[in-house]
Amino acid sequence: MKRLLALLSGEAPGLALSELKSILHILYGTDSVEGVTGRIVHINANISDAGAITGRAAYVKEIVEPIIYSPTYDVGGAVDIGESELLRGSRSFAVRAVRLGSVDCDRVAIERWLGGVVLSSYPNLKVDLSSPDIVIQAYITESGIYAGPLLSRLKYSKLEARRPKMRPFRHPSALMPRLARCMVNLTRVRPPGWIVDPFAGTGSIPMEAADMGYRVLAIELKRWIARGCLANLKWSGYAERVELICGDATAPPLRGRFQGVATDPPYGRSTQLSDRNIERLYLSAFSSIAELLEPGCRIVTAIPQQRVNPSLLEEIGFRLLEQHPIRIHSSLTRVVCVYALGS
């Protein structure tokens, strides 16, 4: 298959790009991509199933087979169109165009123009705007127009169904499914490897990890929250895929070796930390968890920017690889940090 085009979420393009590269590493052993615009990237890999990418993703919105490129928005100009087996084998199509960024142009005119371009090269097709066999997705960017058959699209409804407000047990600090899912992807662990969440809370990360086929070990200190987490796991249908322990992350009652960590630690505002301050809690917990991990593992965690410096965990030998600030509300910004264990 020709190299593909991925559309990243505009909510957090940097985090989305990192997620895409991590998914490619998990599925195909490569993270090679080539930037085109802030939200569009070329995938440099022999992709056999584009749906596998968006099926795992939280911030990768669409995958397209790029067959058309125009550096201008001149709807009267000539443009080359590439070969597509999908178009050869289809009966009908429709063009859908979206403007990305501050592009000023006539979107409908561009859709009509691209429709004519497709018909001139694929006379077997007819236009069907209501129920086409194939959608030609066009991205109008500041560097030109990119278009081609839409191969797969992120299904938001699946993630929306697991939002905290939909669960039987709720807590104000619960992580949203999209961010939880992205953090699991950033570990780069291949299923059915083990993902550890030492601060499981209401179960956002364990649910997403289980949904993607991982074996999950979840630890929660407070018994009443652990019971709520279990209720959420049963509600989601993933209770049998998660080992839930009511225990202390600073002294986990565990043996063995695990492949990665994805977790959202307490950030202090609504959580009692007894006599330990939040930095000591983080250092103690992650030091203990590190002893259970295989060398080279990734640890992905959401750190409260206002209270903890992401470099803190470097004191215990973690290497900070990436950091992505995500604004939750006016008084809280979580920084999604990716660390590597060891040199």
DRENLORO-94060 format. One record per residue (C-alpha): residue number from 1; residue in one letter; x, y, z. Coordinates in pm, whole numbers, plus 50000, padded with zeros to 5 digits. Example, Ala and Ser with C-alpha at 12.3 -4.5 7.8 and 13.67 -1.06 7.14 Angstrom:
<atoms>
+-----+------+-------+-------+-------+
! pos ! code !    px !    py !    pz !
+-----+------+-------+-------+-------+
!   1 !    A ! 51230 ! 49550 ! 50780 !
!   2 !    S ! 51367 ! 49894 ! 50714 !
+-----+------+-------+-------+-------+
</atoms>
This chain:
<atoms>
+-----+------+-------+-------+-------+
! pos ! code !    px !    py !    pz !
+-----+------+-------+-------+-------+
!   1 !    M ! 50000 ! 50000 ! 50000 !
!   2 !    K ! 50112 ! 50354 ! 49927 !
!   3 !    R ! 50207 ! 50574 ! 50215 !
!   4 !    L ! 49907 ! 50719 ! 50391 !
!   5 !    L ! 49793 ! 51050 ! 50533 !
!   6 !    A ! 49677 ! 51093 ! 50893 !
!   7 !    L ! 49466 ! 51378 ! 51028 !
!   8 !    L ! 49549 ! 51464 ! 51389 !
!   9 !    S ! 49314 ! 51614 ! 51642 !
!  10 !    G ! 49330 ! 51991 ! 51669 !
!  11 !    E ! 49278 ! 51964 ! 52045 !
!  12 !    A ! 49637 ! 51855 ! 52113 !
!  13 !    P ! 49837 ! 51814 ! 51789 !
!  14 !    G ! 50170 ! 51745 ! 51963 !
!  15 !    L ! 50019 ! 51475 ! 52181 !
!  16 !    A ! 49833 ! 51333 ! 51881 !
!  17 !    L ! 50154 ! 51309 ! 51679 !
!  18 !    S ! 50327 ! 51127 ! 51964 !
!  19 !    E ! 50031 ! 50891 ! 51990 !
!  20 !    L ! 50040 ! 50818 ! 51616 !
!  21 !    K ! 50412 ! 50738 ! 51629 !
!  22 !    S ! 50356 ! 50513 ! 51930 !
!  23 !    I ! 50074 ! 50324 ! 51757 !
!  24 !    L ! 50291 ! 50272 ! 51448 !
!  25 !    H ! 50567 ! 50140 ! 51672 !
!  26 !    I ! 50326 ! 49898 ! 51841 !
!  27 !    L ! 50167 ! 49773 ! 51518 !
!  28 !    Y ! 50452 ! 49792 ! 51267 !
!  29 !    G ! 50777 ! 49842 ! 51458 !
!  30 !    T ! 50840 ! 50189 ! 51316 !
!  31 !    D ! 50754 ! 50544 ! 51416 !
!  32 !    S ! 50859 ! 50710 ! 51092 !
!  33 !    V ! 50630 ! 50994 ! 50988 !
!  34 !    E ! 50677 ! 51304 ! 50778 !
!  35 !    G ! 50514 ! 51630 ! 50873 !
!  36 !    V ! 50305 ! 51817 ! 50617 !
!  37 !    T ! 50112 ! 52067 ! 50827 !
!  38 !    G ! 50049 ! 52099 ! 51198 !
!  39 !    R ! 49765 ! 51848 ! 51177 !
!  40 !    I ! 49845 ! 51634 ! 50874 !
!  41 !    V ! 50132 ! 51387 ! 50854 !
!  42 !    H ! 50245 ! 51127 ! 50603 !
!  43 !    I ! 50295 ! 50775 ! 50738 !
!  44 !    N ! 50610 ! 50613 ! 50604 !
!  45 !    A ! 50520 ! 50248 ! 50662 !
!  46 !    N ! 50363 ! 49963 ! 50471 !
!  47 !    I ! 50022 ! 49979 ! 50638 !
!  48 !    S ! 49801 ! 49676 ! 50581 !
!  49 !    D ! 49506 ! 49789 ! 50794 !
!  50 !    A ! 49441 ! 50160 ! 50845 !
!  51 !    G ! 49149 ! 50072 ! 51071 !
!  52 !    A ! 49389 ! 49921 ! 51324 !
!  53 !    I ! 49541 ! 50267 ! 51374 !
!  54 !    T ! 49219 ! 50459 ! 51436 !
!  55 !    G ! 49081 ! 50162 ! 51629 !
!  56 !    R ! 49352 ! 50213 ! 51892 !
!  57 !    A ! 49370 ! 50590 ! 51874 !
!  58 !    A ! 49231 ! 50870 ! 52084 !
!  59 !    Y ! 49368 ! 51173 ! 51895 !
!  60 !    V ! 49431 ! 51035 ! 51542 !
!  61 !    K ! 49108 ! 51126 ! 51364 !
!  62 !    E ! 49131 ! 50989 ! 51009 !
!  63 !    I ! 49350 ! 50790 ! 50770 !
!  64 !    V ! 49341 ! 50873 ! 50399 !
!  65 !    E ! 49505 ! 50727 ! 50088 !
!  66 !    P ! 49649 ! 51047 ! 49931 !
!  67 !    I ! 49607 ! 51054 ! 49553 !
!  68 !    I ! 49555 ! 51426 ! 49488 !
!  69 !    Y ! 49768 ! 51725 ! 49579 !
!  70 !    S ! 49727 ! 52084 ! 49464 !
!  71 !    P ! 49959 ! 52360 ! 49592 !
!  72 !    T ! 49692 ! 52623 ! 49518 !
!  73 !    Y ! 49317 ! 52669 ! 49561 !
!  74 !    D ! 49265 ! 52748 ! 49190 !
!  75 !    V ! 48961 ! 52538 ! 49104 !
!  76 !    G ! 49023 ! 52586 ! 48733 !
!  77 !    G ! 49375 ! 52447 ! 48738 !
!  78 !    A ! 49493 ! 52105 ! 48627 !
!  79 !    V ! 49601 ! 51856 ! 48889 !
!  80 !    D ! 49744 ! 51505 ! 48876 !
!  81 !    I ! 49554 ! 51217 ! 49034 !
!  82 !    G ! 49713 ! 50892 ! 49144 !
!  83 !    E ! 49601 ! 50533 ! 49109 !
!  84 !    S ! 49362 ! 50386 ! 49364 !
!  85 !    E ! 49235 ! 50029 ! 49365 !
!  86 !    L ! 48956 ! 50140 ! 49596 !
!  87 !    L ! 48823 ! 50379 ! 49335 !
!  88 !    R ! 48863 ! 50123 ! 49058 !
!  89 !    G ! 48644 ! 49880 ! 49246 !
!  90 !    S ! 48376 ! 50124 ! 49360 !
!  91 !    R ! 48057 ! 50247 ! 49197 !
!  92 !    S ! 47996 ! 50582 ! 49363 !
!  93 !    F ! 48176 ! 50854 ! 49557 !
!  94 !    A ! 48134 ! 51191 ! 49723 !
!  95 !    V ! 48390 ! 51459 ! 49806 !
!  96 !    R ! 48400 ! 51606 ! 50155 !
!  97 !    A ! 48639 ! 51896 ! 50218 !
!  98 !    V ! 48744 ! 52058 ! 50546 !
!  99 !    R ! 48944 ! 52373 ! 50604 !
! 100 !    L ! 49232 ! 52340 ! 50849 !
! 101 !    G ! 49367 ! 52655 ! 51007 !
! 102 !    S ! 49297 ! 53007 ! 50878 !
! 103 !    V ! 49248 ! 52916 ! 50512 !
! 104 !    D ! 49015 ! 53148 ! 50319 !
! 105 !    C ! 48857 ! 52970 ! 50020 !
! 106 !    D ! 48527 ! 52840 ! 49880 !
! 107 !    R ! 48501 ! 52490 ! 50025 !
! 108 !    V ! 48199 ! 52389 ! 49815 !
! 109 !    A ! 48368 ! 52502 ! 49492 !
! 110 !    I ! 48672 ! 52293 ! 49581 !
! 111 !    E ! 48452 ! 51989 ! 49644 !
! 112 !    R ! 48291 ! 52029 ! 49300 !
! 113 !    W ! 48627 ! 52077 ! 49133 !
! 114 !    L ! 48778 ! 51769 ! 49296 !
! 115 !    G ! 48468 ! 51571 ! 49201 !
! 116 !    G ! 48533 ! 51660 ! 48838 !
! 117 !    V ! 48899 ! 51561 ! 48870 !
! 118 !    V ! 48801 ! 51220 ! 49006 !
! 119 !    L ! 48536 ! 51161 ! 48736 !
! 120 !    S ! 48784 ! 51245 ! 48460 !
! 121 !    S ! 49020 ! 50969 ! 48574 !
! 122 !    Y ! 48764 ! 50718 ! 48700 !
! 123 !    P ! 48469 ! 50720 ! 48456 !
! 124 !    N ! 48332 ! 50405 ! 48622 !
! 125 !    L ! 48221 ! 50617 ! 48917 !
! 126 !    K ! 47915 ! 50829 ! 48971 !
! 127 !    V ! 47851 ! 51098 ! 49231 !
! 128 !    D ! 47629 ! 50996 ! 49523 !
! 129 !    L ! 47614 ! 51258 ! 49797 !
! 130 !    S ! 47380 ! 51062 ! 50027 !
! 131 !    S ! 47532 ! 50711 ! 50048 !
! 132 !    P ! 47854 ! 50684 ! 49846 !
! 133 !    D ! 48066 ! 50371 ! 49834 !
! 134 !    I ! 48377 ! 50584 ! 49886 !
! 135 !    V ! 48430 ! 50925 ! 50044 !
! 136 !    I ! 48708 ! 51138 ! 49897 !
! 137 !    Q ! 48830 ! 51334 ! 50198 !
! 138 !    A ! 49001 ! 51664 ! 50116 !
! 139 !    Y ! 49206 ! 51874 ! 50356 !
! 140 !    I ! 49245 ! 52239 ! 50264 !
! 141 !    T ! 49561 ! 52363 ! 50434 !
! 142 !    E ! 49791 ! 52661 ! 50410 !
! 143 !    S ! 50036 ! 52447 ! 50210 !
! 144 !    G ! 49776 ! 52325 ! 49960 !
! 145 !    I ! 49502 ! 52069 ! 49917 !
! 146 !    Y ! 49549 ! 51700 ! 50001 !
! 147 !    A ! 49279 ! 51451 ! 49909 !
! 148 !    G ! 49207 ! 51083 ! 49866 !
! 149 !    P ! 48980 ! 50795 ! 49967 !
! 150 !    L ! 48896 ! 50787 ! 50337 !
! 151 !    L ! 49021 ! 50455 ! 50476 !
! 152 !    S ! 48926 ! 50479 ! 50843 !
! 153 !    R ! 48793 ! 50722 ! 51101 !
! 154 !    L ! 48812 ! 50741 ! 51480 !
! 155 !    K ! 48483 ! 50633 ! 51640 !
! 156 !    Y ! 48419 ! 50889 ! 51910 !
! 157 !    S ! 48099 ! 50720 ! 52022 !
! 158 !    K ! 48292 ! 50427 ! 52169 !
! 159 !    L ! 48497 ! 50661 ! 52387 !
! 160 !    E ! 48202 ! 50885 ! 52473 !
! 161 !    A ! 48015 ! 50583 ! 52610 !
! 162 !    R ! 48285 ! 50545 ! 52879 !
! 163 !    R ! 48295 ! 50907 ! 52993 !
! 164 !    P ! 48301 ! 50948 ! 53375 !
! 165 !    K ! 47944 ! 51078 ! 53388 !
! 166 !    M ! 47820 ! 50756 ! 53226 !
! 167 !    R ! 47975 ! 50525 ! 53488 !
! 168 !    P ! 47803 ! 50395 ! 53802 !
! 169 !    F ! 48087 ! 50527 ! 54024 !
! 170 !    R ! 48197 ! 50887 ! 53972 !
! 171 !    H ! 48469 ! 51111 ! 54109 !
! 172 !    P ! 48558 ! 51471 ! 54011 !
! 173 !    S ! 48920 ! 51385 ! 53931 !
! 174 !    A ! 48841 ! 51098 ! 53691 !
! 175 !    L ! 49049 ! 51097 ! 53372 !
! 176 !    M ! 48860 ! 51129 ! 53044 !
! 177 !    P ! 48872 ! 50818 ! 52820 !
! 178 !    R ! 49055 ! 50990 ! 52533 !
! 179 !    L ! 49346 ! 51100 ! 52748 !
! 180 !    A ! 49356 ! 50766 ! 52931 !
! 181 !    R ! 49364 ! 50575 ! 52602 !
! 182 !    C ! 49637 ! 50798 ! 52459 !
! 183 !    M ! 49851 ! 50746 ! 52768 !
! 184 !    V ! 49827 ! 50369 ! 52729 !
! 185 !    N ! 49937 ! 50402 ! 52367 !
! 186 !    L ! 50235 ! 50615 ! 52469 !
! 187 !    T ! 50374 ! 50323 ! 52673 !
! 188 !    R ! 50443 ! 50148 ! 52338 !
! 189 !    V ! 50369 ! 49812 ! 52500 !
! 190 !    R ! 50245 ! 49550 ! 52254 !
! 191 !    P ! 49933 ! 49353 ! 52356 !
! 192 !    P ! 49894 ! 49128 ! 52546 !
! 193 !    G ! 50170 ! 49278 ! 52761 !
! 194 !    W ! 50116 ! 49406 ! 53114 !
! 195 !    I ! 50018 ! 49765 ! 53189 !
! 196 !    V ! 50044 ! 49878 ! 53553 !
! 197 !    D ! 49834 ! 50162 ! 53693 !
! 198 !    P ! 49949 ! 50223 ! 54052 !
! 199 !    F ! 49689 ! 50499 ! 54107 !
! 200 !    A ! 49384 ! 50338 ! 53948 !
! 201 !    G ! 49117 ! 50569 ! 54091 !
! 202 !    T ! 48784 ! 50516 ! 53915 !
! 203 !    G ! 48942 ! 50293 ! 53650 !
! 204 !    S ! 48978 ! 50517 ! 53344 !
! 205 !    I ! 49320 ! 50384 ! 53242 !
! 206 !    P ! 49251 ! 50015 ! 53325 !
! 207 !    M ! 48931 ! 50025 ! 53115 !
! 208 !    E ! 49107 ! 50167 ! 52809 !
! 209 !    A ! 49404 ! 49931 ! 52843 !
! 210 !    A ! 49173 ! 49630 ! 52874 !
! 211 !    D ! 48974 ! 49747 ! 52572 !
! 212 !    M ! 49296 ! 49739 ! 52366 !
! 213 !    G ! 49381 ! 49384 ! 52468 !
! 214 !    Y ! 49632 ! 49438 ! 52747 !
! 215 !    R ! 49665 ! 49254 ! 53075 !
! 216 !    V ! 49621 ! 49518 ! 53344 !
! 217 !    L ! 49733 ! 49546 ! 53703 !
! 218 !    A ! 49549 ! 49824 ! 53887 !
! 219 !    I ! 49635 ! 49942 ! 54240 !
! 220 !    E ! 49417 ! 50173 ! 54448 !
! 221 !    L ! 49489 ! 50272 ! 54809 !
! 222 !    K ! 49144 ! 50375 ! 54931 !
! 223 !    R ! 48905 ! 50086 ! 54977 !
! 224 !    W ! 48591 ! 50282 ! 54891 !
! 225 !    I ! 48745 ! 50403 ! 54565 !
! 226 !    A ! 48871 ! 50052 ! 54486 !
! 227 !    R ! 48514 ! 49924 ! 54528 !
! 228 !    G ! 48395 ! 50198 ! 54293 !
! 229 !    C ! 48666 ! 50112 ! 54044 !
! 230 !    L ! 48553 ! 49749 ! 54049 !
! 231 !    A ! 48194 ! 49859 ! 53989 !
! 232 !    N ! 48306 ! 50060 ! 53686 !
! 233 !    L ! 48510 ! 49770 ! 53551 !
! 234 !    K ! 48210 ! 49537 ! 53582 !
! 235 !    W ! 47989 ! 49797 ! 53415 !
! 236 !    S ! 48235 ! 49827 ! 53124 !
! 237 !    G ! 48263 ! 49449 ! 53084 !
! 238 !    Y ! 48639 ! 49446 ! 53153 !
! 239 !    A ! 48652 ! 49328 ! 53514 !
! 240 !    E ! 48789 ! 48985 ! 53416 !
! 241 !    R ! 49079 ! 49145 ! 53225 !
! 242 !    V ! 49201 ! 49359 ! 53515 !
! 243 !    E ! 49376 ! 49248 ! 53834 !
! 244 !    L ! 49258 ! 49505 ! 54089 !
! 245 !    I ! 49446 ! 49532 ! 54420 !
! 246 !    C ! 49354 ! 49750 ! 54714 !
! 247 !    G ! 49704 ! 49846 ! 54825 !
! 248 !    D ! 49971 ! 50113 ! 54859 !
! 249 !    A ! 50159 ! 50215 ! 54544 !
! 250 !    T ! 50461 ! 50303 ! 54757 !
! 251 !    A ! 50487 ! 49941 ! 54874 !
! 252 !    P ! 50305 ! 49731 ! 54612 !
! 253 !    P ! 50244 ! 49370 ! 54719 !
! 254 !    L ! 50373 ! 49237 ! 54388 !
! 255 !    R ! 50635 ! 49019 ! 54228 !
! 256 !    G ! 50727 ! 48969 ! 53866 !
! 257 !    R ! 50811 ! 49189 ! 53572 !
! 258 !    F ! 50579 ! 49421 ! 53386 !
! 259 !    Q ! 50616 ! 49603 ! 53055 !
! 260 !    G ! 50483 ! 49954 ! 53111 !
! 261 !    V ! 50310 ! 50204 ! 53338 !
! 262 !    A ! 50026 ! 50442 ! 53259 !
! 263 !    T ! 49885 ! 50630 ! 53554 !
! 264 !    D ! 49727 ! 50952 ! 53678 !
! 265 !    P ! 49858 ! 51015 ! 54033 !
! 266 !    P ! 49678 ! 51229 ! 54292 !
! 267 !    Y ! 49735 ! 51597 ! 54241 !
! 268 !    G ! 49660 ! 51716 ! 54592 !
! 269 !    R ! 49354 ! 51941 ! 54579 !
! 270 !    S ! 49087 ! 51685 ! 54663 !
! 271 !    T ! 49315 ! 51408 ! 54790 !
! 272 !    Q ! 49445 ! 51366 ! 55144 !
! 273 !    L ! 49815 ! 51273 ! 55139 !
! 274 !    S ! 49848 ! 51209 ! 55514 !
! 275 !    D ! 50190 ! 51325 ! 55633 !
! 276 !    R ! 50357 ! 51286 ! 55298 !
! 277 !    N ! 50374 ! 51572 ! 55059 !
! 278 !    I ! 50296 ! 51515 ! 54697 !
! 279 !    E ! 50658 ! 51510 ! 54575 !
! 280 !    R ! 50761 ! 51250 ! 54832 !
! 281 !    L ! 50460 ! 51042 ! 54736 !
! 282 !    Y ! 50558 ! 51048 ! 54368 !
! 283 !    L ! 50922 ! 50964 ! 54436 !
! 284 !    S ! 50836 ! 50682 ! 54672 !
! 285 !    A ! 50565 ! 50528 ! 54453 !
! 286 !    F ! 50755 ! 50543 ! 54125 !
! 287 !    S ! 51074 ! 50413 ! 54288 !
! 288 !    S ! 50881 ! 50108 ! 54409 !
! 289 !    I ! 50706 ! 50050 ! 54077 !
! 290 !    A ! 51034 ! 50083 ! 53885 !
! 291 !    E ! 51165 ! 49773 ! 54062 !
! 292 !    L ! 50886 ! 49570 ! 53899 !
! 293 !    L ! 50948 ! 49687 ! 53542 !
! 294 !    E ! 51158 ! 49542 ! 53264 !
! 295 !    P ! 51459 ! 49752 ! 53154 !
! 296 !    G ! 51378 ! 50010 ! 52890 !
! 297 !    C ! 51010 ! 50031 ! 52984 !
! 298 !    R ! 50815 ! 50350 ! 52941 !
! 299 !    I ! 50634 ! 50519 ! 53227 !
! 300 !    V ! 50354 ! 50754 ! 53120 !
! 301 !    T ! 50200 ! 50974 ! 53384 !
! 302 !    A ! 49992 ! 51291 ! 53410 !
! 303 !    I ! 50159 ! 51541 ! 53643 !
! 304 !    P ! 49990 ! 51855 ! 53781 !
! 305 !    Q ! 50191 ! 52141 ! 53634 !
! 306 !    Q ! 50113 ! 52376 ! 53921 !
! 307 !    R ! 50249 ! 52140 ! 54187 !
! 308 !    V ! 50516 ! 51910 ! 54042 !
! 309 !    N ! 50807 ! 51971 ! 53806 !
! 310 !    P ! 50826 ! 51698 ! 53539 !
! 311 !    S ! 51200 ! 51669 ! 53603 !
! 312 !    L ! 51128 ! 51544 ! 53957 !
! 313 !    L ! 51133 ! 51177 ! 53856 !
! 314 !    E ! 51477 ! 51215 ! 53702 !
! 315 !    E ! 51601 ! 51206 ! 54063 !
! 316 !    I ! 51523 ! 50832 ! 54070 !
! 317 !    G ! 51679 ! 50753 ! 53733 !
! 318 !    F ! 51389 ! 50811 ! 53494 !
! 319 !    R ! 51469 ! 50979 ! 53161 !
! 320 !    L ! 51214 ! 51239 ! 53056 !
! 321 !    L ! 51144 ! 51177 ! 52685 !
! 322 !    E ! 50839 ! 51393 ! 52621 !
! 323 !    Q ! 50601 ! 51629 ! 52795 !
! 324 !    H ! 50264 ! 51753 ! 52669 !
! 325 !    P ! 50063 ! 52010 ! 52869 !
! 326 !    I ! 49686 ! 51950 ! 52866 !
! 327 !    R ! 49470 ! 52225 ! 53017 !
! 328 !    I ! 49192 ! 52075 ! 53227 !
! 329 !    H ! 49050 ! 52401 ! 53365 !
! 330 !    S ! 49174 ! 52744 ! 53475 !
! 331 !    S ! 49350 ! 52614 ! 53787 !
! 332 !    L ! 49475 ! 52278 ! 53663 !
! 333 !    T ! 49702 ! 52181 ! 53375 !
! 334 !    R ! 49810 ! 51820 ! 53355 !
! 335 !    V ! 50142 ! 51752 ! 53184 !
! 336 !    V ! 50146 ! 51412 ! 53016 !
! 337 !    C ! 50503 ! 51297 ! 53070 !
! 338 !    V ! 50674 ! 51002 ! 52903 !
! 339 !    Y ! 50975 ! 50859 ! 53084 !
! 340 !    A ! 51210 ! 50574 ! 53002 !
! 341 !    L ! 51346 ! 50342 ! 53268 !
! 342 !    G ! 51724 ! 50320 ! 53255 !
! 343 !    S ! 51974 ! 50444 ! 52998 !
+-----+------+-------+-------+-------+
</atoms>
